[in-house]
């Protein structure tokens, strides 16, 4: 998921995508440990997706705090 696409998601969709990405990376790590993972770059891509979603969530949280205060 690109950053532009992630910015268009609602807060609930970000939470769902974040949970899905964490589940996926958990499974990818098991596959990698067993030697069954062919594309190890997928782990890195999922880590970046998680970081991107967390960053967007934090940006929105800070923006909400600024608007309240």
C-alpha positions as CSV (number, residue, x, y, z in Angstrom):
1,X,0.0,0.0,0.0
2,X,1.3,3.4,-1.0
3,X,1.4,6.3,1.4
4,X,-1.1,8.2,-0.7
5,X,-3.6,5.3,-0.5
6,X,-3.0,4.9,3.3
7,X,-3.8,8.6,3.9
8,X,-7.2,8.2,2.3
9,X,-8.2,5.4,4.7
10,X,-10.4,6.1,7.7
11,X,-9.1,5.5,11.3
12,X,-11.0,2.2,11.5
13,X,-9.5,1.0,8.1
14,X,-6.0,1.9,9.3
15,X,-6.6,-0.2,12.5
16,X,-7.8,-3.2,10.4
17,X,-4.9,-2.9,7.9
18,X,-2.4,-2.6,10.8
19,X,-3.8,-5.7,12.4
20,X,-3.7,-7.6,9.1
21,X,-0.1,-6.5,8.4
22,X,1.0,-7.6,11.9
23,X,-0.7,-11.0,11.4
24,X,1.0,-11.3,8.0
25,X,4.5,-10.5,9.3
26,X,4.0,-13.0,12.1
27,X,3.2,-15.7,9.5
28,X,6.0,-14.7,7.3
29,X,8.5,-15.0,10.1
30,X,7.4,-18.5,10.7
31,X,7.7,-19.4,7.1
32,X,11.1,-17.9,7.0
33,X,12.3,-19.8,10.0
34,X,11.1,-23.0,8.4
35,X,12.8,-22.2,5.1
36,X,9.5,-22.1,3.2
37,X,9.6,-18.4,2.4
38,X,10.7,-17.7,-1.2
39,X,10.4,-13.9,-1.2
40,X,12.1,-12.7,2.0
41,X,11.6,-9.1,0.8
42,X,8.0,-9.5,1.8
43,X,9.0,-9.2,5.4
44,X,10.7,-5.9,4.8
45,X,7.7,-4.6,2.8
46,X,5.3,-5.5,5.6
47,X,7.5,-3.8,8.2
48,X,7.4,-0.7,6.1
49,X,3.6,-0.9,5.7
50,X,3.3,-1.2,9.5
51,X,5.5,1.8,10.1
52,X,3.6,3.8,7.4
53,X,0.3,3.1,9.1
54,X,1.5,3.8,12.6
55,X,3.0,7.1,11.3
56,X,-0.3,8.2,9.7
57,X,-2.2,7.2,12.9
58,X,0.1,9.3,15.0
59,X,-0.1,12.3,12.6
60,X,-3.9,12.2,13.0
61,X,-3.7,11.9,16.7
62,X,-1.4,14.9,17.0
63,X,-3.6,16.9,14.6
64,X,-6.6,16.1,16.8
65,X,-4.8,17.3,19.9
66,X,-3.8,20.5,18.2
67,X,-7.4,21.2,17.2
68,X,-8.7,20.5,20.7
69,X,-6.1,22.6,22.5
